[in-house]
Amino acid sequence: MIAAVRVPLLFSKPIFVWLGFLALALLLFEVLLGHNVIKLPFKIHTWVIMVIILAVVIVHLVFAVLYFF
């Protein structure tokens, strides 16, 4: 039999909820970088979108799938 997977809670909400908010904030940050509201070199802009957002979204997805299935 497969044991139930427990999703960590943070402030009484599942961790994937907070990771979703973090992913949304990072996406907003990327949009602001793309529209030159925040001035950063393009290399940093590319690194943020490819590494940080992808990592947060993948962890968010894993926790959400483990929670619902």
Secondary structure, 3 states (H helix, E strand, C coil): CCCCCCCCEECCEEHHHHHHHHHHHHHHHHHHHHCCCCCCCHHHHHHHHHHHHHHHHHHHHHHHHHHHC
